[in-house]
Amino acid sequence: MGTAQQQDRHVGKKRLLSLLTAAAVTFAASVAFVTGTGPAAADPVEECTATKGAIVAVDFGPFGGDVVRGCDTTPTTGYELLHEGGFTTEGTQHDGDGFICRIGTGSFNSGTRYPTPATEDCVLTPQATAYWSYWIASPGQDTWSYSPLGAMSRKPQAGDVDAWVFGGTDVGGSTGRPTFTPDEVRAGGGATPGPTGNPTGGPTVPAGEIDVPAAARWVSGQLREGTHVVDEGSDTPNDFLTTEAAYALAAANGKSPALDKVAAHLAGRTDAYAYPAGADEPPAAPAAARLALLAAVTEGDPRDFGGHDLLGDLVKNVCPAGPESGSPTPGCTAKGDFHGATYADGQALAVLALLRGGIEPPAGTEERLTQLICQDGSVTGILLSPGEYCDGDPATTGLVALVLDEAGDHEDAVTRMRTYLRKAQLSSGAFPAYNGAATGSVAPTAYAAQALRALGDGDAADAAVAWLSREQLDDGGFGLDEGATDAGLYATGPAVLAGAGTDLVTLVAKAPEPTVPPTTPPATGGPTTQPTTQPTTRPPGVGPDLKKGIAFLTSPANLHQGRYYRDNEKTGRADFGLTIDGAFALAATGHDDNALRTIVDFLEQGGKDGEGRSLHDWTGVGGKHALGGSMGKAAVLAQAVERDPRDFGGQDLIAGLADAVCEKPSTAPDRSCPAAGAYTYAPSVFAHSLGIIAQLRAGEEKAAKAPIAYLAGLQHGSGAWPSLIPATGDSEVDSTAMAAMTLDLVPGDAHAAAVDKALSWLASQQLADGGFPGASGNSVNSAGLAVQGLSLDAEKYDRQITKALKFLASQQNKDGGFNVAKEGQRGSDIRASAQAVGGATGVSFGILARSLEGTTPNPVPSSSTPAIVTPGDSAGGGGGIVNADGPGGGGGSLASTGVQALGLAAAAAVLVLAGRRTVVAARNRREAAVGGER
């Protein structure tokens, strides 16, 4: 759960303990391709091609070496690709091979593995600014993406390129990326060809057209009372989706009474939608822009829409400066932003609304869009501050290309975006949701198709529309991604525009041409029956199937001997952190208490894994390397099942936590204490929060005073928390949810405002499909944790919780397990499944409790039972470019370095004597706060 979540992202999924932060590795000026010597197992680099095998490149620049690349013609995992490519690796003593600590190759310095013991002892997880990070690129992609999976879980495809870089990065992988491009190390020794020949050429795919009338009928059916869209389980209008419906109806049917009704409704909602802070305050730029565009589309007046001059208010509210000015304006990321635009699409739509209204956009607003164009020509969806790491996507690129093309005088920028779109198009004609994804997504494909048609790439646009036609569902709507079975307006709206051959730059709802009156009344285009009234509360059954999820987590293929999850299949090494995550999920649901009892007994009674290790070899309690987060996580499990954390597995975890509170920062080479009030070897907000929860539940509020103050001090002004300790300036959903659950447990109301602010920030991060952004993309882990956090005020955030539960349900597979994220490799992952199952219950780690009274531990299975491990249960975590097909060695598994390095995010719950009053008080405070009051 929280821990599982944190763990697999700060360790596995992205297998990085917490994807860290640091300067990117320096790459020498000249890039030479030199053939080295490697082990017999390494395939010659020349045998890997764009359609066969995969390449791995390791940058030894920080150690005075080159970028060395290797080939595996038949890769099974990223871990094996590293080994078979000619590299050797070494894990940490604490985490085993699953957390790569050193990498070496025979073609550099006689195979010495780096970093050497002189700088890194590889006992515990490496420090946040010095570890091996894992990056990937799919065929045709010339930009790196941080791997959402560990090397042991990732399955490279033909033409893929992997890279390992020593240094650091933040949780989103936005810093520390390779300083060489995928094309520089790709199979064949160079760049993959970009678009050539006929500029309108596109992928060769079967022709196809979107059934626009059917899509319009589906859109009409989503309108309550024919005027507005509401989310399931809510009565509040969703104005954003209502504008999407209006654009789609205009594109499909032109001017009509049905469109007029929708426009009139939105005009009446102008104050609520575009001016939420008050009529005299600056408008929310994206909302004001969308309404102004609707006015233009319906030939209305955007200067008098809903009683507001939308265009005038946009012009008056442009940011004069960003944070670099020393006195930043709230809602401003940089000079030229429209106030409150937040995302690139909001900025682009505001510029477009002014252009369509005949007003020249204020100085700096168009240039601001050009600043969001990344090195590869893609456009990032977030209004980044100048100089921040940039990684774009096809949907945002398509929209911004349309707008800047309409604005004029941006030929170079438009050309770069057009080239990117041509390269990003998949062979199916589709466009992925993000760089590096191998499958298509509907909205990005629709926006890219609109842009390419407007820019003259008709064949490429036709190929995209043909793909969309094959994704259209029987009811006329479109799902979000390739193969989706449930339609949504977020995808269907832009698909209708693409199918109609129009876009928001040119769309006008024209009156239909007069025809001979029909002899029978025409169809209304809407449903034959009125939609039923949506329930005002979340209906039963919304969300994932928790029983199936528990069955996946407890299956013999996953839970080894019913007692622990394995980090290493060959040696039987246990992943104790993941095992506790599974126990948290079992405790939260109550669907298999005997399985939970079996795990707890194994841990408490000193059960040993295949390498002879027990729980406290992992926590380090009582030893030189006591890990605050791991001790906290184990203690919370004890508390949640009414065992004694002061004598769990023969150790006093609560005393261990008290001893682990840092009095001051440690000095190098000692890296145990990052700051006063932190816990030893707890390098993340998740790990730190676990320690606090355990101490509070044990009634040790006084002992937890310094850690509580330190956690509270890490909160950003936005309400969010960073991922790492020491803080790196990022803001993360997972850590924010965990910190909120932790501070909510503190007696009294001293932290009530901080918790409220955190929940508000969490709600603001929800994506259109109900998911939440995380290290792996649109993350299952992040969504599960967000549900737990928002459930601290469940009545206020019921709509967001419902959407998140539906998102989680969409990521559940037939075997009951869950994908790591919406994007990327498909397949059930144990960490993601544990967090999804536990998170979907909405039970905070601060109050999690499950009695084991009357339960019986399951017997050890027969030794004849085959041992099966599901993919996803372990992770991997300056000169020239050298080939490693000479002496070298096998590999390691880092992925983003980190196997269960932290126990992160923990759980909380039980009513163990001294801590009972704390738990009950936390429950009572939340019950008194229904409706948002605290």
C-alpha positions, 0 to 999 in steps of 0.5 A: 500500500503506501509503502508498496506504492512508495516502494515500487516507485522509489524502488521497483516500478521505477525501481528507484528508491526514490528516483533521485535528483542530481546533475546529469552526467557529463558527456564528452564533446566528441562521440566516437563509436569504438568496438571493444571486447566483451564476454562470449555471451555478448552478441555483437552490436551489429547483430541488433537491428531496428527489427531485431534485438535491443541495445543497452548503453551504460555511461561510465563518464563519471568514472573517466570512461566512455558510453559503452553499449551492448546488444542482446538479440533475444532480450527477455528483460531489461536485467538480462539485456544488461547482462547479455549486453556484456556488463556485470553488476552488484547489488546492495547487502541490504536489498540484494541483486535487485537494487543495482549498486555497481556496474562494470564491463570488460571493455573499461578498466579491466571490468572494475565495477563502479562506483568502487567501495572507496566511494560507495560501500553498497551496504544500503541503498545508495544516496539520492544523488549518486546511483544508477538510473534506468532510461528507455526509448522505443523505436522512432523515439529520440528522447529518453523516458525514465523507465516505469518498470524495474529492469527485471520487470521491463520486457524490451521490444525489438529496436528498443534502447536502454540506458544506465546513467550514474548520478541522480534524478527526481521522482518524475525522472525530470533531471539526470537524463542521459546526455546522449540521445537514443539515436546516438546509440541505437542499433545500426550505429546512428539515428533512425530515419525521420520522415523523408520523401513526400511530406504528406506521406503517412503509415500505410494502413487500411483506410477508415472513416469515423462514423461522426453521426454515431459519435454525435449521438453518443455525445448527445446521450451524455447530456443530462436534460440535454444541457450539461454533462455530470460525472457519475455519482454527482449532480454538479455539472462538469463544465469542462466536459460540457464544452467538449460536448458542445465542440463535438456537436458543432463539428458533427451537426452544425448549428442546431437547437441542441447546441444552442441549449448547451451553449445557453447552459454554459453561459449561465455557468460562466461565473461558476466555471470561469470566475470561481474566485469571484466576478471581480477576480481574474478568471481561470484562463483555461475556462474563460478561453474555452467559453470564448471559443464556444462563443466564436464557434456558435457565432456569439459574442465572447465580449458579452458571454454570461455577462462577462467580457471574456477576451478583455479579462484574458488580456488584462490578466497576463503574468508580468513575471515569474518566481525569478522576480523575487515577488511572484504572482500567485498562478504565474509560472513565468512571464507571459503566462495567462493567470492560472493557465497552469497547463500548456493547453490552457495557455494555447486555448487562451491565445487561440480565443484572442486570435479568433476574437480578432485581438492580438495576444499580449506580448509574451503569451505566444513566446511562452508557448514556444518556450514549452517546445522540448529538444525533440520538438514535442511540447510539454503539457505543463507550464514549466519554468524556463530551464526545467527538464522538458518531455512533451507529448503528441496531444499537447504538441498537436494543439500548440502547433495548430495555435502557433500556426494560426498566430503566424511568425512561428515557422521554425517552431511549427516545423519542429513540432510537425517533424516531431509528430511525424516521427511520433506516429506509430506504424498503426497510424496512432499516436501514443499518450507519451514519449516511449509508449508503444500503443495508441491513445485516442485523444493524442491521435485526434489532436495530432490528426487535426494538426497534421491535416492543417499543416499539409500532412494529409496522408499522415492525418488520414492514417491517424483517422483510420486508426481512430475509426477502428477504435470507435465503439459500437455505441459510437463513442471512443475509449481513452486508449487502444482497445478500451471498451468504455467510451468517454467524452474526453476522448470522443470530443477531439475524435469527432473533430478529427473525423469531421476534418476540422479543429478549434482554429477553424470550427464554426457551427454553420446553419444546415443548408435548406432541404425539401421538408421530410415527410416524417419527423427527423430523428433528434440525434439523441437517445430514444429515452431520457438518461436516468437520474444519476445517484447523488452518492457513489453507487455500490460496486464502483471501483475495482474488484477487491476480492479478485485483487486479493486472490491475485496477491495471495495466489501461490504463483505470487505469495511464496509458500503463502509467507512472503513475496520474492525479490529474487526468484533464483535464490528465494530472497524475500522482499520484506517491504513488499510482503508488508505491503501485501499484508496491508492490503489484506488488512484493509479488505478483510478478504483473507484473514488466514492469509494475513495471519500466515504472513504476520506469523512468519514475520514475527516468528523470525521466518527466514527466506531462501537466503536465510534472512529474516525481517530484522535483517531488513529493518536493521533494528538494533544495528549500525544501519537501522532504517527508520522507514523499515522499522516504522513499516514493520511496527505499523503492521504489528499495530494494525493486527494487534501485535506488540510493536515493542516485541515484534520478531524479538525486537522493540521497534518503538525504542528503535525508532526513538533511537533513530531520530537524528539530532543533527545532520551527519557529515560525509562519509556518514550519510545516516542523518539528512537533517535534525528531526529526520530518521536515520536512513529514511531518505523519503517522505514516505519512509519518514511518515512511517516512523511517525505513524508508528510512534503516534500509534504507540502513544509516543507523541513526545518522542515523535515531536521532532520528526513531526515538525520536520515533516510539517516543515517540508510542505510546499506553499501549494500544499504538496510535499516533495518525494525525497529527504532532503527535499529536492523541490518537486511535488508528488502525489504519493508523498503528499497523500502519505504526509496528509494521513500522517499529520491527520493522526497527530492529536489536536488541530495544529496541522488541520490546515496543512492537511486541508491544503494537502487534500486540495492540492491532491484533488487539483492533480487528478487527470481527466480519466480519474488517474493521478500522475506518478513516477510511472506515468498515469500511475495506479499506485498514485491513484490508490494513495490519492484515494486514501488521502482524499478519503480523510474528507470523503464527503467533500472529495466524493467526486474525485474519489469516485473517478479515481476508483473507476480509473483503478477498475480500468487498470485491473486485469483478468487475473485480478492484478493491476497494471503499473500505470495506464501507459507502458507495459501491460501485465499485473504487478504485485506492488501496484496491485497491493497499493490499488487494493488497499488504497481503494478501501480508502482506509488511512494508514493512520487507522488501519486495523484488523483483528486476527482473533479466530484465524488460523495460519495456512500450512506450508505448501508441499515442496512439490508445488511449483514455484512461479513468480509473476513479472513485476515482483522485483526490479532493477532497478565522458568520452565516446560510445563503446561497444561491449561485445568483448570481455565484460560481464553479466548484469544487474538489476537496477531499473531506477535503482532500488529494490524495496529500499525503503519501506515507504509509505506505511500503514497504520492501524491498530488499537494497541494499548498506548496508541488506541487513544491516538487512533480513536481521536483521529477517527473522531476528528475526521467524523466531526469534519464531514463536509470539509470542516476541521 
